[in-house]
Amino acid sequence: MNTAHPTRTATLKFLADLSEPLVYVPSKGGGDKTEHVGNFRNQQVPVLDARTDLIKPSLDREGFLLVPHASAVSDFYDDDVLRHTYHDELKVLVSRITGARRVEIFDDTRRSTSLERQRQTGIREPANIVHNDYTAQSGPKRLTDWLKSTGTDRASLPQGRFAIINAWRPIRNPVYDQPLIFCDATSIESCDLIAMERRADERVGAVQAALYNPQQRWYFYPTMQPDEVLLFKTYDSAEDGRARFTPHSSFRDPLAPANMPARESIESRCLVFF
């Protein structure tokens, strides 16, 4: 039984009910604003400090894990450097942590809480609804899309289980506000997660929205540093009881100190083959 005490309260945006059609509309970046289609509501949840209240968290149990990782990359806005240096670093890291036989990086998303920074660099704002990036159907579809776009033969990859794992890190500064918050996968009921169309200009897919359940346990890592990476699982093909999905969001930390640098982050999505 978990006896840890919450360190603060977060206000999170959950799906309220199924009374309206559901569409997740991602922003394009550069300071634009979008409105997701559906009936959502704000809910206050107690937040636990994962640094002190989780002992040896696991991607296969809770669904998320913080790891130290010093990168050789100094400019995370240089796409060539990401492809030729950072992706190789992540492949080594994810393989070491998970035991995967092969890892491929297929997406990098940069975000900032600063509207000025969004406009300067064309990046996006933090995601502000509780969601998981893939469903049981859209995870395999994302693999199929990657195979087609890269001309990769599925037979050339390991044929067992595969997963999608996100690697999230701060860039430029520690994260004082709008950190990521995660729901412990062991506290999720299957009925808490609802498939939701994701409608972007380049692709139509599906994510999962989340209904609030008071049994859910929520964790975050305070003051994440640029030499730390959060790994979290957004899809797993295995159906053997291990974590398959990790609902998450950003949240405004009521205890964040004033006048700290804006959050700036990069999230890389990894296809992980076992």
Phi and psi in degrees as a GROMACS rama.xvg file:
@    title "Ramachandran Plot"
@    xaxis  label "Phi"
@    yaxis  label "Psi"
@TYPE xy
-81.1857  121.059  ASN-2
-112.823  9.92789  THR-3
-67.3191  153.164  ALA-4
-103.608  134.394  HIS-5
-58.5788  144.101  PRO-6
-95.2766  -20.5193  THR-7
-164.183  177.582  ARG-8
-117.824  135.574  THR-9
-112.734  144.285  ALA-10
-99.1674  113.244  THR-11
-115.714  149.152  LEU-12
-96.7237  112.403  LYS-13
-106.803  160.089  PHE-14
-67.0544  128.725  LEU-15
-82.3899  -43.8175  ALA-16
-167.738  -174.546  ASP-17
-106.45  30.2596  LEU-18
-75.9211  -15.4211  SER-19
-129.725  156.754  GLU-20
-58.6584  152.247  PRO-21
-115.027  123.41  LEU-22
-142.286  124.549  VAL-23
-92.1846  120.298  TYR-24
-114.363  100.749  VAL-25
-70.8082  146.928  PRO-26
-70.3427  160.173  SER-27
-91.1363  -19.7989  LYS-28
104.214  165.876  GLY-29
87.1547  12.1311  GLY-30
100.161  5.28606  GLY-31
-73.6412  161.2  ASP-32
-123.879  141.719  LYS-33
-129.265  158.483  THR-34
-121.137  124.14  GLU-35
-74.0448  146.841  HIS-36
-90.5991  127.681  VAL-37
144.548  173.476  GLY-38
-101.472  106.444  ASN-39
-113.662  158.284  PHE-40
-146.721  152.4  ARG-41
-85.2607  140.469  ASN-42
-138.16  133.839  GLN-43
-84.6196  133.438  GLN-44
-130.136  144.218  VAL-45
-71.6119  141.111  PRO-46
-116.373  132.792  VAL-47
-102.793  148.091  LEU-48
-85.9462  108.568  ASP-49
-67.1749  -23.2336  ALA-50
-66.4297  -34.1821  ARG-51
-108.919  -24.9356  THR-52
-102.739  -5.52365  ASP-53
-116.768  122.935  LEU-54
-101.397  115.453  ILE-55
52.2652  61.8002  LYS-56
-62.1591  158.997  PRO-57
-135.167  140.147  SER-58
-61.434  -30.7337  LEU-59
-86.7155  -9.60533  ASP-60
-110.494  -73.7013  ARG-61
-74.8228  -29.2206  GLU-62
100.523  -4.13516  GLY-63
-146.198  159.928  PHE-64
-162.203  132.729  LEU-65
-96.9644  133.754  LEU-66
-133.85  143.542  VAL-67
-70.5046  140.794  PRO-68
-160.607  106.584  HIS-69
-88.856  119.586  ALA-70
-96.4992  149.716  SER-71
-79.8718  -7.2231  ALA-72
-81.9233  130.813  VAL-73
-105.399  -24.2803  SER-74
-120.953  99.5423  ASP-75
-81.7282  8.17736  PHE-76
-100.728  -0.601313  TYR-77
-93.7111  105.035  ASP-78
-63.4143  -34.2909  ASP-79
-65.4197  -40.7195  ASP-80
-65.5159  -38.6129  VAL-81
-59.9569  -48.2679  LEU-82
-65.3275  -39.8835  ARG-83
-96.0678  -15.0342  HIS-84
-125.183  -57.6452  THR-85
-66.123  -41.6913  TYR-86
-61.5094  -39.7904  HIS-87
-63.9802  -39.1899  ASP-88
-60.1167  -44.7515  GLU-89
-67.0392  -37.4646  LEU-90
-59.135  -43.5629  LYS-91
-64.705  -45.8108  VAL-92
-62.1488  -51.1967  LEU-93
-66.1458  -38.8179  VAL-94
-62.057  -41.9806  SER-95
-65.2083  -42.1146  ARG-96
-72.4877  -39.0595  ILE-97
-101.057  -18.425  THR-98
78.573  15.116  GLY-99
-63.5737  148.902  ALA-100
-85.1026  -24.0831  ARG-101
-155.414  142.897  ARG-102
-133.493  134.205  VAL-103
-128.171  135.275  GLU-104
-96.6385  129.232  ILE-105
-122.854  -1.3184  PHE-106
-162.171  143.132  ASP-107
-129.426  126.774  ASP-108
-124.18  123.623  THR-109
-102.814  142.841  ARG-110
-140.958  156.472  ARG-111
-149.153  149.452  SER-112
-82.1011  -11.4924  THR-113
-87.0782  118.936  SER-114
-62.5043  -37.7744  LEU-115
-61.909  -43.4807  GLU-116
-66.4276  -38.2676  ARG-117
-58.0117  -45.1678  GLN-118
-70.7374  -35.5341  ARG-119
-66.2843  -40.1016  GLN-120
-109.664  -9.43765  THR-121
77.4924  15.5303  GLY-122
-88.9204  176.374  ILE-123
-101.645  167.337  ARG-124
-85.8182  162.852  GLU-125
-60.3617  143.488  PRO-126
-69.2682  134.636  ALA-127
-121.396  14.8522  ASN-128
-121.276  152.427  ILE-129
-71.9001  122.299  VAL-130
-155.513  167.369  HIS-131
-126.462  144.072  ASN-132
-70.261  -23.3639  ASP-133
-138.682  159.28  TYR-134
-108.224  179.156  THR-135
-62.7287  -24.0159  ALA-136
-95.1139  -39.1347  GLN-137
-78.209  -20.6544  SER-138
-60.909  -55.5035  GLY-139
-61.0859  -34.1997  PRO-140
-64.6262  -36.5225  LYS-141
-65.1853  -35.8602  ARG-142
-63.6694  -45.2051  LEU-143
-59.7066  -42.7617  THR-144
-61.9307  -40.9281  ASP-145
-65.8156  -41.9301  TRP-146
-58.193  -44.1557  LEU-147
-66.8588  -43.2898  LYS-148
-69.8131  -27.7917  SER-149
-101.376  -8.71807  THR-150
70.215  23.9889  GLY-151
-84.4773  135.454  THR-152
-84.0327  124.717  ASP-153
-57.0454  -30.8852  ARG-154
-67.418  -17.9482  ALA-155
-81.9633  -7.36831  SER-156
-103.315  158.506  LEU-157
-53.3277  138.436  PRO-158
-95.2596  1.79965  GLN-159
-86.9581  -146.739  GLY-160
-59.3963  146.305  ARG-161
-136.97  156.846  PHE-162
-139.228  164.391  ALA-163
-116.201  121.469  ILE-164
-122.087  130.114  ILE-165
-93.7824  140.181  ASN-166
-117.546  113.672  ALA-167
-117.494  130.709  TRP-168
-143.815  149.904  ARG-169
-71.6718  149.167  PRO-170
-128.035  142.771  ILE-171
80.0635  -47.0105  ARG-172
-144.119  160.618  ASN-173
-62.5863  161.245  PRO-174
-95.9189  113.882  VAL-175
-100.081  -31.1547  TYR-176
-140.625  160.839  ASP-177
55.5997  46.2089  GLN-178
-74.4573  170.922  PRO-179
-77.5143  144.905  LEU-180
-127.166  140.145  ILE-181
-124.869  145.708  PHE-182
-93.7444  124.616  CYS-183
-56.5803  120.38  ASP-184
-60.6471  -24.7796  ALA-185
-73.721  -11.3154  THR-186
-104.295  8.25358  SER-187
-98.4185  133.894  ILE-188
-91.6622  146.995  GLU-189
-59.16  -30.7945  SER-190
-74.7722  -8.00656  CYS-191
-74.0181  -22.5748  ASP-192
-105.793  127.621  LEU-193
-122.302  127.468  ILE-194
-64.5673  140.697  ALA-195
-143.215  127.422  MET-196
-60.4219  135.574  GLU-197
-108.407  115.077  ARG-198
-114.473  101.959  ARG-199
-117.981  163.971  ALA-200
-61.6181  -38.4326  ASP-201
-88.9083  -16.3813  GLU-202
-164.543  141.762  ARG-203
-108.024  123.929  VAL-204
-138.245  -148.77  GLY-205
-149.964  141.533  ALA-206
-121.556  -178.346  VAL-207
-116.095  128.019  GLN-208
-90.5378  163.925  ALA-209
-124.118  136.262  ALA-210
-87.5265  146.184  LEU-211
-72.8852  138.666  TYR-212
-139.096  122.114  ASN-213
-62.1019  -13.4024  PRO-214
-80.5928  -11.046  GLN-215
-67.4938  142.899  GLN-216
-113.221  129.951  ARG-217
-115.927  133.715  TRP-218
-129.445  152.704  TYR-219
-146.718  164.837  PHE-220
-109.184  108.483  TYR-221
-63.8668  143.65  PRO-222
48.4902  55.5387  THR-223
-60.7813  143.294  MET-224
-105.007  157.739  GLN-225
-63.2353  -14.4853  PRO-226
-101.278  26.5182  ASP-227
-126.464  147.027  GLU-228
-129.029  133.14  VAL-229
-95.5036  119.976  LEU-230
-100.172  132.493  LEU-231
-146.068  144.124  PHE-232
-91.9711  124.702  LYS-233
-107.954  -9.27879  THR-234
-161.361  143.952  TYR-235
-145.217  130.79  ASP-236
-73.6887  -19.5081  SER-237
-69.7779  139.158  ALA-238
-123.403  50.4048  GLU-239
-112.147  15.9631  ASP-240
103.288  -12.9402  GLY-241
-74.5816  164.77  ARG-242
-60.2136  132.951  ALA-243
-112.107  -31.7967  ARG-244
-135.586  148.203  PHE-245
-131.401  95.0041  THR-246
-60.3227  139.942  PRO-247
-154.807  169.394  HIS-248
-164.641  176.664  SER-249
-100.196  164.251  SER-250
-151.253  149.556  PHE-251
-78.613  116.044  ARG-252
-80.4269  115.611  ASP-253
-66.921  -15.5565  PRO-254
-102.734  7.80493  LEU-255
-67.1499  135.918  ALA-256
-66.1718  150.407  PRO-257
-75.4975  155.89  ALA-258
62.4548  28.3483  ASN-259
-88.4479  157.788  MET-260
-58.7527  150.185  PRO-261
-65.2686  149.363  ALA-262
-65.8844  137.147  ARG-263
-141.18  130.738  GLU-264
-147.445  162.041  SER-265
-130.399  137.279  ILE-266
-123.541  121.829  GLU-267
-112.334  134.324  SER-268
-103.368  133.671  ARG-269
-120.942  130.283  CYS-270
-85.4119  124.327  LEU-271
-122.11  120.017  VAL-272
-112.895  134.037  PHE-273
